[in-house]
Amino acid sequence: MDPVLLHGEAEGYVKSLEKLPLKDVGSPRWFRQHEYIEKLNMQAILNASATQEEFVQELFVSFGKIPTLVHEMILIEVWKQNVFPILCQLQDFTPKGTFPLYMVIHHEATVINLLETIMFHQDCCESAEEAILDLVDYCHRKLTLLAGKSARGGTPTGDRITHTPDANQSSLQELQNQSASLEFDISLKALSVLRYITGHVESLSVSVLSRLLRTHNMPCVLVQLVQYCPWSRYTAGKVEKYTDGKWQVVAPHDQVKMTQQDGQLWIAMLNLLLKPECQGKYDYNNFNKSQLHKLQGFLTEVLIDQLPVLGELQRFLSQLALTDPAPPKKDLILEQIPEMWSNIMDANSGKWKAIAKHQVKTAFNPSESDLREQAQRLSQTYNLDLLESLIPEKPKCGSCGAEATKRCSRCQGEWYCNRECQVKNWPKHKPACELMAEATEKLQKELNISA
């Protein structure tokens, strides 16, 4: 398969990445950087899946740009929490298209997906420097929200929104629903990133360990996730598990099989409790011991057979139940603290409404010509054949959500299960279809002229 980027192109993209202010989110400058990160993400996944030279990861390390990625992700997290809700409530905001807004919302998922791909490597954790603290805090926020929702009986979403929206539902309300659904996927990516960080604690500062074990008490957060297992649910009497990016019914004989999320969770727990760098630094007080004791009920023979190293954790917990380890020594005098979140919040506190109004005028209310230009740039950014090869799930009908086999012949961007669904969905799909088709035709003409 042809690469998305050549090495020289990727180098130029990585070198150009910069930390942008919150008010610039959605601007042409921001969208250009978004396109760079999208392409870098696709190329990184392509290299990793094909076991090729991972030059994207090497470039991020060489140019010290991983802190920029972390900043970019936290910036959108802050925007989604403080600016987006205000923007949706503005009475005079009725955009002709929500495509620019959706791309901003999806950007956070793109960045953490890229981080998940490259943070597997130890040199990436080292290259992150102080930003690793901000990344640890980010993962903690995502996982505590996920664990808290599951503990309260909330049902995780994670479903792709492919159904036809309610006729009375505005495009902005639909966008808010999409944002909530995407949050589940982001949280699972955060779990993977956390697992990679804990796998490289020997190369990280004492401040990172203190943040994981003392400030955030991450082992107890992981216990909550083991207990409530947000990626498993019962629907209509059937067990479903979230695998390969979607909810799938699990056959009875496969229900005890460990999912990727289960594996990441247990390995992170092992690292935090049993790695030599972590031992002696965690406070095994009565509360923490009682929480960790809950894990013993989950460490069955079937589970240990699938991940034998869990036998070490089982023995450790059995020993812990009979002893009272000494409290950790408070030997940390100077402790680094994360700054990205607080700096963004401090710089924009009290300005959320003003920022929302500014972005409505400058970014999120595009004209028809602007939408055409954005659609053309989108067609240049995304390689549909490549994306389909990287997405494990089969395409879903844009009308009813069933498995689809037919694609819109004009724009090639929407799928349907039958002709009836295509006709039914046409009024909704028509504007986007025309924009994409025109952009593709224009791009092809330009390519023919240049050839």
N, C-alpha and C positions, 0 to 999 in steps of 0.2 A: 504494500500500500504506500502511496506517495506521502511524504511528510507534510504536516501542516506548515512547518517553518524549517528553513535551512538554518544551520548553525549561525551563520552571519546575521540573519534576520532576527533570530532569537536573542543574540547578543545585543543588537541595537535596541530591541524592545525592553530587555531587562535593564540596560543602562539608563534608559529614559524614564523609568518609573520614579515617581516622586510622591511625597506626602502632601496631599491637597487639603485645603481648608474645607469645613463643612458646607459653607455657602456655595462652593463650586460643584457640589454633587449634582449631576444631571447636565452640567454645562458641556459644550463641545470638547473642552480640554479633558473633562472627566470621562466622557464617552470614548475618546481616543485611547485613554489609559485602560478603560474597561475592555476595549477590543484587543489590546495587547495582552492583557491578562487572560482573556478567553482563549486566545490562540496558544499562549504559553501553557495553559492548563491542558488543552487538547493534545499538544505535542508531548507534554510530560506523561500523560496517561498512555499515549501511543508507545512511547519508549519503554515505559515500565511494563506494559502488557506484553510487548514483543521481546522483552529482555534485551533491549538494545542499549547502546551507550546513553546514559541519562544526562545529556548535556544541558538540559534546562536546569536541573538541580545544581549542576556544577557552576553554571553561570550565576545563579542566585547567591551561591556561596562566594564566588570570586569577586563579585561586585558588592557584596554586603547588603543585598536588597531584601533579605527576609524580614527585617524590622519594618520595611516599607509595606510589605504584604500584610503583616499583622496590623499595622496602622490602618491600612485600607479596609480591612475587615471590621475593625472596631468602629471606624468612622461610619460605616453603613449600619452597624448595630445601633449606634447612638441616633442616627438619622431615623431609623425605623421606629424607635421608641419615642422620640421627642418631636420630630418634624412631620413625619408621615401622617399620624393621627390628626394633627392640626390641619394639614393640607386637605385631608378628606372631608373636613368639616366646614371648609370655607364655602360660603353660600354662592359666591360668584365664580366658583371653579367647576366648569363643565367641559373637560377636555374632549377634543374630537377623537383622540386615540389615547389609550393607556399604555402603549408600547414603551415609551421612555420610562414611565414609572415602574413598569414590570422589570425592565432591565436593571434598574437600580436595586429593586428588591431581590432579584436573583443574583446580584453581584456578590453578596455575602456568601452564598452557597458556592459560587465559583471559586472564590478565594480560599475558603476552607477546604474545598476539594483539591486545589493545587497544593495547599499545605499538607494535606493528608498524604499526597503522593510523594512529596519530597522530604517530609520530616522523618520518614523511615530511616534516613541516613544520619549517622551521628554527627557528621560535619555540619549538617544543617542546623541541628540543635545548638552546636557550638557557635555557628555564625550568627545565630539570632541574638546573642549577647544579652543585654538587659531586657530586650523585647520578649524573651522567653517567660519572664514574670508576667507580662501583660497577656501572653498566650495562655499561661496557666490560669490566670484569673478569668479569662474568656471561657475556657473549658469548664471551669467551676460554675460560672453563671449558667451556662447551657445545661449542665448535668443536674444542678440542683433544681432548676425549673422543671426539667423532665422528670426527676424523681419525685418532686413535690406534687406535680399533676397526677402522676401514677398513684401516689399514696392516697390522694383525695378521691380516687376512683375515676379520674378523668380518662377518657379514651384517647390515646394518641391517634393522630390522623395519618400523615404520611402518604395518603392516597393522592395520586395525580388527579387534578380537577379536570375531568374530561366530559362531565355531564353538561347538558344544556342548562344555563343558569335560569333562575326564576325570572319571568318576564318583568316582575316588579322590582327586581334587584338591579341597582345601578352598577355601572362598570367599576366604580370605585369600591363599592361593597364587595364585588366579586374579587377585586384585587386584594382587599383585606383578607378575604378567605384564602386566597392563594398564598399570601404571606404567612398566615397561620399554619397552613399545610406544609409549607417549605421549612418551617422552623423545626419540625420533627427530623427531617433529613439532616439539617445542620447539626442538631444535637448528637446524632449518631456519628457524624464526621468528627465532632469534638471529642467523642469517646476514643476514636481511633488515634487522633492527634495526642491525647493525653497518654494513651498506652505507649506511643513512641517516645514521648518525653520521659516517662518513667523507665523506659528501657535504656536510656542514656544518662541516668543520674550520675554515673561515675565521672562524667565530663562536665557536669553543671556545677554551679556555685552552691555554697551552703545556703544562700538566701532562697534558692529555688526549692531545696529540700524543706526548709523551714516553712515556706509558703504552702507546699503540698501537705505536709504532715501536721503542722501546728496551726497555722492561720486558717486553712480551709478544712482541716481534718478529712482529707480526701478518702481515706479508707472507709469512714462511716458513710460518706456519700455513695461509694460504690456498693456498700452493703445494702443500701436502700434500693439500688438498681437491681441487685441480685434478687432481692425479695419480690419486687413488683414487676420486673422484667417487661419494660414498656414495649418491647418488640415482639411480644407474644400476646394473643387475645383469643377469646371465644366469641364466635359469631354464628348465630343460628345453630348452636350445638356442635360446631366444628372448630377445631384448633387452627388458627392462622398464625403464621410467623412472617415477620418483615425481612425478606431476603431478596437480594438482587434488585433493590429499589422498589419493591412492591409487596403487598400483603398476599400471601399464598396459603391455600389450604394445605395442611400437612397430614399425610396419611398416618394412621395410628402407629404403625411400626417405625415411623420416622420422628415421632414427637419427642423422643429422648435425645435426638441428635443435636449437637451443639451448633448454633449459628455463628456467623462471623462476629456478631456483636457479643455473644456469650464469651467467645474466645478472647476478644480484646479486653473485656471486662475482667475476666479471671487472671489474665496475664498482667494487667495493670495492678491488680490486687497483690499478686505474687511479688512483683517488683517493689511495691511500696512497703511490704512487710518483711520480705526475706532478703532483699539485696543488702550486701554488707554495708553500703553507704547509708542505708536507711535504718538498719538495726541500731538500737540504742538511742534513736532520735525521736521515736514516737512515744507519746505518753499513754501507757496502758493503765489508765485509771479505771475505776469501776464501770463508768458509763461506756467507755470505749471497749472494754473487755466484754461487756454484755452484748454490745452490738456485733462484735466480731464472732462471738459464740453462736450467733444465728447462722453463720455460714456452714457450720458442721452439718446441719440438716440437708444442705444442698450438695454436699460432697459425697455423692453416692458412688458405688462401684462403677456404674455405667458411665458417669461423668469422668471419673479418674481414668477409665480405660481409654477415653477419647483424648484426654490431655494428662498423660501420666505424671507430669511434673506437679500436678495438684496433690499428689500423695505427700509431697514435702509440706504443703500448706496444711493438710489434714493433721500431720504429725505435730506441726508447730502449734496449731490451735489446741490440740489435746494437751500438749505440755503447758501452754498458756493458762489453761483452765486450772492447773494445779500449782501455779506459781504466781508471784506478784513481782514483776520486773521493777527494778528501780526506776524512778522518774528520770527523764533525760536531763543531762547537764545543760544549763543555760550558758553556753559558751559563745553565743553569737552576740557580739557587741555592736557592730555596725551592720545593719541589715538593709539591703536594697529594697525599694518598693516600686511597684509598677506605676508608670506615669501617663501612659497614653490615654486611658479612659478619663482620668481626672483632668488632664490638660485639655482634652476636647470639651468636656463638660464645663470647665471653668471658662474657657474662651467663648462659649456660646450660651451660657446660662442667662435666661431672661430675654434671649433673642430668638427663641424658637418660632414665634409667630411671624416675626419680621423675615426670618430666613425662608419660611414657607411661602410667604407672599412674594418674595424676591424670586424664588425658584419657579413659582407659577408663571410669572411674567417672562422669565428668561429661559426656562428649560422644559416645563411640563405642559405647555399649551401650544404645541407646534402647529404650524400651518400645514396645509395639504402638501405643499412642496417640501417642507421640512420632513414630513413623514415619508415621502417618497425617497428623499436622500438617505434617511435613516434605514429604510428598508433595503436600499441598495448596498449600504455599508454592511448591513446584516447578512445579505447574500454573499458578500465577499469574506465575511468573518467565519461563517459556518459552512463546513463541508458536510452536506446531509448524509452522503454515503459513509463518511468517516464516523459521524455521530451515531448512526444506526449500528455500526460495527462495535462501538464501545458501549452502547446501552444494552444491558442483558435482557430487558423485558421486550416482549413483542408490542408493536404499535397498537394503540387503542382508538376506537371510533370516536371522532370528535363530537358526535351527537349523543350516543347512548352509552359509551364507555366500554362496549364489548370489544373482544379481540378483532382487529381490523386487517383486511388483506388488500384493500383498494385505496389508492392514493389519488388526491386531487391532481388531475393531469396537467393543470395549468401552472400552479405554484409549487407543486411537489411537497408542500409543507403540512398538509392535513390528511388524515386517514379516516376511512369509513368501512363499516362492515357490509353495507349494501347500498343500493341506489336510493332507497327510500330515505335512509339517514342522511345521505348527501343532499338530497333535495330539501329535506327538513332543515338542515343546518346552513343552507346556502345564504339566507338573508344575513345571518351573523358573520359568516365566513367571507362574504363577497368583498367588503372593503379591504381586508388584509390580503386576500387573494390577488386583487387587482394591483395593490401596491407591490407585492412581492414579484408578481409576473412582470410588471413594467420594469422594475429594477433589474430583474434577471435579463430581460430582453435588451435593456440599455447597456448592461455590463457586457453582454455577448457581442453587441455591435462594436463597443469600444475595443474589445479584444480582437475582433476581426480586422478593425481598422489598423490597430497597432501591429498586427501580424503582416 
